[in-house]
Amino acid sequence: MALPAPAAAQRCPAGPSAPRLVAIGGGFAAAETAVVIARHDDWWTTPRTRFHFTSGGSASRGQDLWLHGTIAYHAAQAATLLFDWACVPRGTAGWLGAAFGVAVGLPKEIGDGLHADKGFALDDVGATAAGALLPALHRAAPVTKLVAVKVFYWPSGEYRNRAGGLPSLENDYAGQRFFFAIQPGALPGGAGPWPDWLGVAVGHGVPTWVTAPPTHDWYVTLDLRFAGLPIPGNTWRRLAAILDQWHAPLPGIRFGRGQTRLGIF
């Protein structure tokens, strides 16, 4: 995200770079192989069964879907920048990045599909696809930049005091909050009289990492768009692009469990 666009353009006088595309493909294959090796239990340990599909069923379903979509969203952005580096046309780089964002989540789902107590989750794949497509839509239709995905994480008490290894970092759902940020300042031409740095976020969280039936906390908060702050310079713009993946806690309202609460979320 910190790659300067002018410098990238100077390195791209003759169209896509085959060596860089090979490097991207090789790096992706190596990374996926490393994941399969590191998570070998998902493929080769018992109990196993024939490959099968599933949908729903998780006691923290809403939060799990948000997690899948958010990981794909960030992976697609990173892959898109790699294709920019490989001198692929801007629009095509966005769609290729979306494809890579989906591909990142497939190995785990395939592993789940081979286990009797899990399954290849169609709704997880749907959430992954939705998250991966959003950065490509931002390029294809700039008006869609009105909506971005942001995340906030702080280790929950359950994670800090866990026993038996659960919850792990990846499924510390109680410490994770996921947001759709509505940011008028990102629209072509800016937000007009509305401050470019201020938006509104709608988010989701859970009070504990597993609840049955699922419990949902919903948030409506103010949102800070770092790229809209009146700070000049290319260095700040690159840093702001990274910071804007994160939701900074601001005043808002939490709804859930029969309660409404004002606070900093």
C-alpha positions in Angstrom: 0.0 0.0 0.0 3.0 2.3 0.4 4.1 1.8 -3.2 4.3 5.2 -4.9 2.2 5.3 -8.0 4.5 7.6 -10.0 7.5 5.3 -9.4 5.4 2.3 -10.4 4.4 4.1 -13.6 8.0 4.8 -14.5 8.8 1.1 -14.2 6.0 0.1 -16.6 6.8 1.4 -20.0 6.1 -1.7 -22.0 3.0 -3.4 -20.5 2.8 -6.3 -18.1 6.1 -7.8 -16.8 6.3 -11.5 -17.3 9.0 -12.0 -14.7 7.0 -10.2 -12.1 3.9 -12.1 -12.9 5.8 -15.4 -12.5 7.2 -14.1 -9.2 3.6 -13.3 -8.0 2.3 -16.7 -9.0 5.3 -18.5 -7.5 5.0 -16.6 -4.3 1.3 -17.4 -4.0 1.9 -21.1 -4.7 4.7 -21.2 -2.1 2.5 -19.4 0.5 -0.4 -21.7 0.0 1.8 -24.8 0.3 3.2 -23.4 3.5 -0.3 -22.9 4.9 -1.3 -26.5 4.0 1.8 -27.8 5.7 1.3 -25.6 8.8 -2.4 -26.6 9.0 -1.9 -30.2 8.0 -4.5 -31.3 10.6 -7.2 -29.8 8.4 -6.4 -32.3 5.7 -4.9 -35.5 7.1 -5.9 -36.2 10.6 -9.1 -38.0 11.7 -12.0 -37.8 11.8 -12.2 -37.5 8.0 -15.0 -38.2 5.5 -15.9 -37.8 1.9 -15.8 -34.3 0.6 -19.1 -32.6 1.5 -20.7 -29.2 1.6 -22.4 -27.4 4.5 -24.0 -24.0 5.2 -24.5 -22.3 8.6 -24.3 -24.2 11.9 -21.6 -22.2 13.7 -22.4 -20.9 17.2 -20.6 -17.6 16.2 -21.8 -17.6 12.6 -22.2 -13.8 12.1 -18.7 -13.0 13.4 -17.1 -15.9 11.4 -18.6 -14.6 8.2 -17.3 -11.1 8.8 -13.9 -12.6 9.5 -13.8 -14.5 6.2 -15.0 -11.4 4.2 -12.5 -9.1 5.9 -9.5 -11.4 5.3 -10.4 -11.6 1.6 -10.9 -7.9 1.4 -7.4 -7.2 2.7 -5.8 -10.0 0.7 -7.4 -8.7 -2.5 -6.0 -5.2 -1.9 -2.5 -6.6 -1.3 -2.8 -8.8 -4.5 -4.1 -5.8 -6.5 -1.0 -3.8 -5.5 1.2 -6.7 -6.6 -0.4 -6.7 -10.0 0.1 -2.9 -10.2 3.8 -3.6 -9.6 3.7 -6.2 -12.4 2.4 -3.4 -14.7 -1.0 -5.0 -15.3 -3.6 -2.4 -16.4 -5.3 -0.8 -13.4 -8.8 -2.3 -13.9 -7.5 -5.8 -14.7 -5.2 -5.7 -11.7 -8.3 -5.1 -9.5 -10.2 -8.1 -10.9 -7.1 -10.3 -10.6 -6.6 -9.2 -7.1 -10.2 -10.2 -6.4 -9.6 -13.7 -7.8 -6.5 -14.0 -5.5 -8.6 -12.8 -2.5 -11.0 -15.7 -3.1 -8.2 -18.2 -3.8 -6.6 -17.3 -0.4 -9.6 -18.8 1.5 -10.1 -21.9 -0.6 -7.5 -24.3 0.9 -9.0 -24.1 4.4 -12.5 -24.6 3.1 -11.3 -27.7 1.1 -9.8 -29.1 4.3 -13.0 -28.4 6.2 -14.9 -30.3 3.4 -13.0 -33.4 4.2 -13.9 -33.5 7.9 -17.1 -35.0 9.3 -17.6 -32.3 11.9 -17.2 -29.4 9.4 -17.7 -29.1 5.7 -17.0 -26.9 2.7 -19.1 -23.9 3.9 -20.9 -22.2 1.0 -21.8 -19.2 3.1 -18.1 -18.7 4.1 -17.1 -18.8 0.4 -19.9 -16.2 -0.4 -18.6 -13.9 2.3 -15.0 -14.4 1.0 -16.1 -13.5 -2.5 -18.0 -10.4 -1.4 -15.0 -9.1 0.5 -12.6 -9.9 -2.3 -14.7 -8.1 -4.9 -15.1 -4.8 -3.1 -11.6 -3.4 -3.9 -12.1 -4.3 -7.6 -15.4 -2.5 -7.5 -13.7 0.5 -6.0 -11.5 0.7 -9.2 -14.2 -0.1 -11.7 -16.8 2.3 -10.2 -15.2 4.9 -7.9 -18.6 5.8 -6.4 -18.4 2.5 -4.5 -15.5 3.9 -2.5 -18.3 5.3 -0.3 -18.1 1.9 1.5 -15.0 0.4 3.0 -14.4 -2.5 5.3 -12.6 -1.9 8.6 -11.6 -3.9 11.6 -10.9 -3.3 15.2 -9.2 -5.9 17.5 -8.3 -6.0 21.1 -7.5 -9.3 22.8 -10.5 -10.5 24.8 -10.4 -11.7 28.4 -11.2 -15.2 27.1 -8.1 -15.1 24.8 -5.8 -13.7 27.5 -7.0 -16.3 30.0 -7.7 -19.2 27.7 -7.4 -22.8 28.7 -6.9 -25.7 26.3 -5.8 -23.4 23.5 -9.2 -21.9 22.8 -10.1 -19.4 21.6 -7.0 -19.0 19.4 -6.0 -15.7 17.9 -7.8 -16.3 14.6 -11.1 -17.0 16.3 -11.0 -14.6 19.2 -14.4 -13.4 18.1 -15.1 -11.4 21.3 -12.0 -9.3 20.6 -12.9 -8.6 17.0 -15.2 -6.0 15.6 -15.9 -5.6 11.9 -17.3 -2.5 10.3 -18.8 -1.2 7.1 -17.5 2.4 7.0 -19.6 4.9 5.1 -17.1 7.6 4.0 -18.4 10.5 1.9 -14.9 12.0 1.7 -13.8 9.1 -0.5 -16.3 9.9 -3.3 -14.9 11.5 -6.4 -14.9 15.2 -5.7 -14.9 14.7 -1.9 -17.7 15.1 0.6 -18.7 18.7 -0.2 -19.7 20.5 3.0 -19.2 17.3 5.0 -15.7 16.8 6.5 -13.6 14.5 4.2 -12.1 12.9 7.3 -15.4 12.0 9.0 -17.7 9.0 8.3 -20.1 6.7 9.9 -19.5 3.0 10.6 -22.0 0.1 11.1 -20.3 -2.8 12.8 -20.8 -6.3 14.3 -19.3 -8.0 17.4 -20.1 -10.7 19.9 -19.7 -10.8 23.7 -18.0 -14.2 23.9 -16.2 -16.3 21.3 -19.0 -18.9 21.2 -22.7 -18.5 22.0 -25.5 -20.9 21.2 -27.8 -19.7 19.9 -25.6 -17.0 18.3 -25.5 -13.6 20.0 -25.0 -10.4 18.1 -23.8 -6.9 19.1 -24.4 -4.2 16.5 -22.6 -0.8 16.5 -23.3 2.5 14.9 -20.4 4.9 15.4 -18.5 7.8 14.0 -15.6 6.8 11.9 -12.2 8.5 11.2 -11.0 8.5 7.6 -7.3 9.1 7.9 -6.8 9.9 4.2 -9.3 12.8 4.6 -7.2 14.6 7.2 -5.7 17.8 5.8 -2.1 16.5 6.0 0.0 17.1 2.9 2.7 14.8 1.5 3.0 11.4 -0.3 4.4 9.8 2.8 1.2 10.6 4.8 -1.0 9.4 1.9 0.7 6.0 1.9 0.5 5.8 5.7 -3.2 6.8 5.7 -4.0 4.1 3.2 -2.7 1.5 5.7 -4.4 3.2 8.8 -7.7 3.3 7.0 -7.9 -0.5 7.2 -8.5 0.0 10.9 -11.5 1.5 12.7 -10.4 3.9 15.4 -12.8 3.7 18.4 -15.1 6.8 18.4 -18.4 7.7 20.1 -21.3 5.5 19.1 -24.1 3.2 20.1 -24.2 -0.5 20.7 -27.4 -2.5 20.3 -27.7 -6.1 21.4 -28.8 -8.5 24.1 -31.9 -6.4 24.8 -29.7 -3.3 25.7 -28.7 0.0 24.1 -25.5 1.5 25.3 -23.6 4.8 24.5 -19.8 4.5 24.5 -16.6 4.6 22.6 -16.6 1.7 20.1 
